[in-house]
Amino acid sequence: MFRLVLVVAAAAVWTVGSASAQKAPPATVNPPVRVNPPATASPPATRTSATDTRAASDGSPATVKTLAPAGAIKPTGTWNLGTRAGDYIYIAGMRGIDPKTDTLVEGDEARIRQAFLNMKLIAESEGATLRDAVRIVVYTTDMFRFRPLVNKVQAELWGQGPYPPRTIVEVFRLNQDDIVEVEGTFYAKRAALTAKEMALYRDFLQWRARQKPVADSKPQPRPQPAAQRGP
């Protein structure tokens, strides 16, 4: 009997020892919840006063002025008839288009004359004359046929000279298969600023003074990789 009790006790001790030796599997740990960074606050909207809008749109009276005088032809694309920058007037290439009908004038000589007259009208709208031409450029599709006509028209309009510096170039093709196009640069001293222009100029200077300078965006040097040590 005593021997049976010892066997039962030994079996119980072995069972308890085996149970304690087996470790329970670790509990599953959920991955940490990713927290989104706080939203970046948008910069407050900048209020633009009426003065700022006027200064930004009109700009300084000393900047480029677009020309569109009455009686001139109308641009048909992404261009303007001319501009004034300071004391100089720059006129786009003019062709022999009748401003009243918006069609090309018939006849080679008459069309070439009309091209020069279209340029003349724009120059005179800013107080310049043909004598104030600094330089003209003539494009023609046939140097042999149309250069003599250009010379004849210039002699009519400029008289006996002096004539402005001129470059004449033969090209393969002009718009609407035209024969001649002329552009010019003129000098006409700018008149003194009016009281309204002075006020606009002061508004522009004040608007520009309130603008923040753009940060320097020079590219930063790339960091060099660390030297690898040998084995």
VENPEKA-V31200 format. One record per residue. N is the residue number from 1. RES is the residue in one letter. PHI is phi in whole degrees, -180 to 180 (NA if undefined). NEAR is the number of other C-alpha atoms within 10 Angstrom. D_FIRST is the distance of its C-alpha to the first C-alpha in whole Angstrom. Layout:
# VENPEKA-V31200
N;RES;PHI;NEAR;D_FIRST, N;RES;PHI;NEAR;D_FIRST
This chain:
# VENPEKA-V31200
1;M;NA;5;0, 2;F;-57;6;4, 3;R;-67;7;5, 4;L;-67;9;5, 5;V;-62;10;6, 6;L;-64;11;9, 7;V;-66;10;10, 8;V;-65;10;11, 9;A;-65;11;13, 10;A;-64;11;15, 11;A;-65;12;16, 12;A;-67;11;17, 13;V;-62;10;19, 14;W;-64;10;20, 15;T;-64;11;22, 16;V;-64;10;23, 17;G;-64;11;25, 18;S;-66;9;26, 19;A;-65;10;28, 20;S;-73;9;29, 21;A;-72;8;31, 22;Q;-83;8;33, 23;K;-80;7;36, 24;A;-71;8;37, 25;P;-62;6;41, 26;P;-64;6;44, 27;A;-67;6;46, 28;T;-70;6;49, 29;V;-99;6;52, 30;N;-69;6;55, 31;P;-64;6;58, 32;P;-62;6;60, 33;V;-73;6;63, 34;R;-81;6;66, 35;V;-97;6;69, 36;N;-67;6;72, 37;P;-65;6;75, 38;P;-62;6;77, 39;A;-63;6;80, 40;T;-74;6;83, 41;A;-70;6;86, 42;S;-72;6;89, 43;P;-65;6;92, 44;P;-62;6;94, 45;A;-65;6;97, 46;T;-85;6;100, 47;R;-83;7;103, 48;T;-112;9;107, 49;S;-80;10;110, 50;A;-63;9;113, 51;T;-66;13;114, 52;D;-64;17;112, 53;T;-63;14;112, 54;R;-66;14;116, 55;A;-67;21;115, 56;A;-72;14;113, 57;S;-84;9;115, 58;D;-81;14;118, 59;G;70;20;117, 60;S;-77;18;120, 61;P;-61;19;124, 62;A;-87;14;124, 63;T;-84;11;121, 64;V;-70;14;122, 65;K;-112;16;124, 66;T;-84;14;124, 67;L;-105;19;128, 68;A;-152;16;129, 69;P;-70;16;132, 70;A;-66;11;134, 71;G;88;12;136, 72;A;-87;21;134, 73;I;-68;21;132, 74;K;-104;14;128, 75;P;-62;10;125, 76;T;-115;7;124, 77;G;-155;6;120, 78;T;-87;5;118, 79;W;-158;8;121, 80;N;-124;15;124, 81;L;-66;21;128, 82;G;-177;21;128, 83;T;-142;20;126, 84;R;-114;22;128, 85;A;-130;14;126, 86;G;68;16;128, 87;D;-95;13;132, 88;Y;-117;21;131, 89;I;-119;28;131, 90;Y;-114;23;129, 91;I;-111;23;130, 92;A;-68;18;128, 93;G;-60;21;130, 94;M;-104;22;132, 95;R;-119;27;134, 96;G;-79;28;137, 97;I;-100;21;135, 98;D;-77;19;138, 99;P;-61;16;136, 100;K;-75;9;138, 101;T;-107;9;136, 102;D;60;12;133, 103;T;-131;11;135, 104;L;-69;17;136, 105;V;-72;19;140, 106;E;-79;12;142, 107;G;94;9;144, 108;D;-62;17;143, 109;E;-65;17;145, 110;A;-64;14;144, 111;R;-69;21;141, 112;I;-64;28;141, 113;R;-62;21;143, 114;Q;-64;21;140, 115;A;-61;23;137, 116;F;-67;25;139, 117;L;-66;20;140, 118;N;-64;24;137, 119;M;-66;25;136, 120;K;-60;21;139, 121;L;-61;18;138, 122;I;-68;26;135, 123;A;-64;29;136, 124;E;-69;15;139, 125;S;-66;14;136, 126;E;-111;21;135, 127;G;86;15;138, 128;A;-104;19;139, 129;T;-121;17;142, 130;L;-62;21;142, 131;R;-69;14;143, 132;D;-93;18;140, 133;A;-68;22;138, 134;V;-85;17;136, 135;R;-168;16;135, 136;I;-130;18;135, 137;V;-128;15;133, 138;V;-116;19;135, 139;Y;-112;23;133, 140;T;-138;23;135, 141;T;-91;19;134, 142;D;-153;15;137, 143;M;-62;17;139, 144;F;-67;10;142, 145;R;-82;12;143, 146;F;-103;19;141, 147;R;-62;19;142, 148;P;-60;12;146, 149;L;-70;17;145, 150;V;-62;22;143, 151;N;-61;10;145, 152;K;-65;14;148, 153;V;-65;18;146, 154;Q;-64;19;145, 155;A;-64;14;149, 156;E;-69;12;150, 157;L;-82;16;147, 158;W;-99;14;147, 159;G;71;10;151, 160;Q;-85;9;152, 161;G;99;11;149, 162;P;-69;9;147, 163;Y;-100;18;145, 164;P;-76;18;141, 165;P;-57;10;139, 166;R;-137;13;138, 167;T;-118;11;135, 168;I;-120;16;136, 169;V;-129;15;133, 170;E;-88;16;133, 171;V;-119;13;130, 172;F;-74;10;129, 173;R;-157;14;128, 174;L;-120;14;129, 175;N;-59;9;127, 176;Q;60;7;129, 177;D;55;9;131, 178;D;-74;16;133, 179;I;-107;22;135, 180;V;-147;31;135, 181;E;-142;22;133, 182;V;-132;23;134, 183;E;-125;21;132, 184;G;-148;24;133, 185;T;-121;21;132, 186;F;-127;26;135, 187;Y;-113;22;135, 188;A;-151;18;136, 189;K;-58;13;136, 190;R;-70;14;133, 191;A;-71;10;135, 192;A;-62;8;134, 193;L;-67;12;131, 194;T;-79;10;131, 195;A;-61;9;130, 196;K;-66;10;127, 197;E;-66;15;126, 198;M;-64;14;126, 199;A;-64;14;124, 200;L;-63;19;122, 201;Y;-67;19;121, 202;R;-64;15;120, 203;D;-61;20;118, 204;F;-64;22;116, 205;L;-64;14;116, 206;Q;-66;14;114, 207;W;-63;19;112, 208;R;-66;15;111, 209;A;-68;10;111, 210;R;-85;9;108, 211;Q;-76;8;106, 212;K;-80;7;103, 213;P;-65;8;103, 214;V;-72;6;101, 215;A;-63;6;99, 216;D;-67;6;99, 217;S;-110;6;97, 218;K;-70;6;97, 219;P;-65;6;95, 220;Q;-81;6;92, 221;P;-65;6;91, 222;R;-75;6;88, 223;P;-67;6;86, 224;Q;-80;6;85, 225;P;-66;6;82, 226;A;-66;6;80, 227;A;-67;6;81, 228;Q;-85;6;78, 229;R;-81;5;76, 230;G;-75;4;76, 231;P;-65;3;73
